[in-house]
């Protein structure tokens, strides 16, 4: 967190949207840092809250760095209850998102946790290459086209991850 905090603050200034750092804890992504956007109230940014790994951009990005057997285990053990009407609950649909994240180096999630939200996630690996955390950038679909959100923010999130890894 000491290494990541100034990098996350810089990222938040650049993207002008919510920036989160979550820690991978198997079935859950636990928020270690949440920097709110102009649209959010304080309660939405509490550190320590967690969300299912299977329905977040950061969770998909983390799973993209795992061996397929570990992804299968996470999916087999997950409750896969929807948080919104758009939350993916079909294991194959989640695997498809993980495969897209593996190809792109980031994941894009639409309305998986909150209606009206677009979120981009990039995994943070440890020195051995195992994912331990993720950076998420979240915005409003009323202000962003998903592909424009991806084009604008994926390079910035990837650069933040590289900076954290080299700090």
C-alpha positions as CSV (number, residue, x, y, z in Angstrom):
1,X,0.0,0.0,0.0
2,X,2.9,2.3,0.8
3,X,4.3,1.9,-2.7
4,X,0.9,1.9,-4.4
5,X,-0.8,4.9,-2.8
6,X,1.1,7.7,-4.6
7,X,0.6,5.9,-7.9
8,X,-3.1,5.4,-7.3
9,X,-3.5,9.1,-6.4
10,X,-1.8,10.0,-9.7
11,X,-4.0,7.6,-11.6
12,X,-7.1,9.1,-9.9
13,X,-6.0,12.6,-10.9
14,X,-5.5,11.5,-14.5
15,X,-8.7,9.5,-15.0
16,X,-11.0,11.6,-12.9
17,X,-13.0,8.5,-12.0
18,X,-13.1,6.1,-9.1
19,X,-9.9,4.2,-8.7
20,X,-9.7,1.1,-6.4
21,X,-7.0,-1.3,-5.4
22,X,-8.4,-4.7,-4.4
23,X,-6.5,-7.7,-3.0
24,X,-7.2,-11.2,-4.3
25,X,-8.5,-13.5,-1.6
26,X,-9.8,-16.5,-3.6
27,X,-13.5,-16.1,-3.8
28,X,-13.4,-12.4,-3.0
29,X,-11.7,-9.2,-4.0
30,X,-11.1,-7.1,-0.9
31,X,-10.8,-3.3,-1.3
32,X,-7.6,-2.0,0.2
33,X,-7.9,1.4,-1.3
34,X,-10.9,3.3,-2.8
35,X,-10.6,6.7,-4.2
36,X,-14.1,8.0,-4.9
37,X,-15.3,9.8,-8.0
38,X,-17.4,13.0,-8.1
39,X,-20.6,11.0,-8.2
40,X,-20.1,8.9,-5.0
41,X,-20.9,9.3,-1.4
42,X,-18.5,8.3,1.4
43,X,-20.2,4.9,2.2
44,X,-19.5,3.7,-1.3
45,X,-15.8,4.0,-0.7
46,X,-15.2,2.1,2.5
47,X,-12.0,0.0,2.6
48,X,-12.4,-3.6,3.6
49,X,-15.6,-4.2,1.6
50,X,-15.4,-7.1,-0.7
51,X,-17.1,-8.4,-3.8
52,X,-17.1,-11.8,-5.6
53,X,-14.0,-12.4,-7.7
54,X,-16.3,-13.9,-10.4
55,X,-18.2,-10.6,-11.2
56,X,-15.6,-7.9,-11.1
57,X,-13.3,-6.5,-13.8
58,X,-10.3,-6.9,-11.3
59,X,-11.4,-10.5,-10.5
60,X,-11.6,-11.4,-14.2
61,X,-8.2,-9.9,-14.7
62,X,-6.8,-11.8,-11.8
63,X,-8.3,-15.1,-13.0
64,X,-6.8,-14.4,-16.4
65,X,-3.4,-14.8,-14.8
66,X,-4.3,-18.1,-13.1
67,X,-4.0,-21.6,-14.5
68,X,-7.3,-22.9,-15.9
69,X,-7.6,-25.4,-13.1
70,X,-7.6,-22.6,-10.5
71,X,-10.2,-20.7,-12.5
72,X,-12.3,-23.8,-12.6
73,X,-11.9,-24.2,-8.8
74,X,-13.0,-20.6,-8.2
75,X,-16.0,-21.1,-10.4
76,X,-16.9,-24.5,-8.9
77,X,-16.8,-23.0,-5.3
78,X,-18.6,-19.7,-6.2
79,X,-22.2,-19.0,-5.3
80,X,-22.7,-17.1,-8.6
81,X,-25.6,-15.1,-7.2
82,X,-26.4,-12.0,-9.3
83,X,-25.8,-8.6,-7.7
84,X,-27.6,-6.8,-10.6
85,X,-29.8,-8.1,-13.5
86,X,-26.6,-8.0,-15.7
87,X,-24.3,-10.0,-13.4
88,X,-22.9,-13.0,-15.2
89,X,-23.8,-16.2,-13.4
90,X,-23.1,-18.7,-16.2
91,X,-19.6,-20.2,-15.6
92,X,-18.9,-20.4,-19.3
93,X,-19.8,-16.7,-19.8
94,X,-17.4,-15.9,-17.0
95,X,-14.7,-18.1,-18.6
96,X,-15.2,-16.1,-21.8
97,X,-14.6,-12.8,-20.0
98,X,-11.5,-14.3,-18.4
99,X,-10.2,-15.4,-21.8
100,X,-10.9,-11.8,-23.2
101,X,-8.9,-10.4,-20.3
102,X,-6.1,-12.8,-20.9
103,X,-5.8,-11.6,-24.5
104,X,-6.2,-7.9,-23.8
105,X,-4.3,-7.7,-20.5
106,X,-7.3,-6.1,-18.8
107,X,-11.0,-6.8,-18.2
108,X,-14.0,-4.7,-18.9
109,X,-17.2,-5.3,-16.9
110,X,-20.6,-3.7,-17.5
111,X,-23.1,-3.4,-14.7
112,X,-21.8,-6.5,-12.9
113,X,-21.9,-4.9,-9.4
114,X,-23.7,-1.6,-9.9
115,X,-26.3,-0.7,-12.5
116,X,-25.0,2.0,-14.8
117,X,-21.3,1.3,-14.0
118,X,-18.5,0.4,-16.4
119,X,-15.3,-0.9,-14.8
120,X,-11.9,-1.8,-16.1
121,X,-9.5,-4.0,-14.2
122,X,-5.8,-4.9,-14.5
123,X,-4.2,-7.5,-12.3
124,X,-1.1,-6.9,-10.2
125,X,1.2,-9.9,-10.0
126,X,3.8,-10.6,-7.4
127,X,7.5,-11.2,-8.2
128,X,6.7,-14.8,-9.3
129,X,4.0,-13.7,-11.7
130,X,1.1,-14.8,-9.5
131,X,-1.8,-12.3,-9.3
132,X,-2.2,-10.8,-5.8
133,X,-4.3,-7.7,-6.5
134,X,-6.0,-5.6,-9.1
135,X,-6.5,-1.9,-10.0
136,X,-10.0,-1.0,-11.0
137,X,-11.2,2.2,-12.7
138,X,-14.9,2.7,-12.6
139,X,-17.1,5.2,-14.4
140,X,-20.7,5.8,-15.3
141,X,-22.3,4.5,-18.5
142,X,-24.3,7.7,-18.7
143,X,-20.9,9.5,-19.3
144,X,-18.9,6.8,-21.1
145,X,-19.2,4.5,-24.1
146,X,-17.6,1.3,-22.9
147,X,-15.1,1.1,-25.8
148,X,-14.0,4.7,-25.3
149,X,-13.7,4.0,-21.5
150,X,-11.4,1.1,-22.4
151,X,-9.3,3.0,-24.9
152,X,-8.8,5.9,-22.5
153,X,-8.2,4.0,-19.3
154,X,-6.6,0.6,-20.1
155,X,-3.2,2.1,-20.9
156,X,-3.2,4.3,-17.8
157,X,-4.2,1.4,-15.5
158,X,-1.5,-0.8,-17.1
159,X,1.1,1.9,-16.6
160,X,0.0,2.2,-12.9
161,X,0.5,-1.6,-12.5
162,X,4.0,-1.4,-14.0
163,X,4.9,1.5,-11.7
164,X,3.7,-0.3,-8.6
165,X,5.7,-3.4,-9.6
166,X,8.9,-1.4,-10.1
167,X,8.5,0.8,-7.1
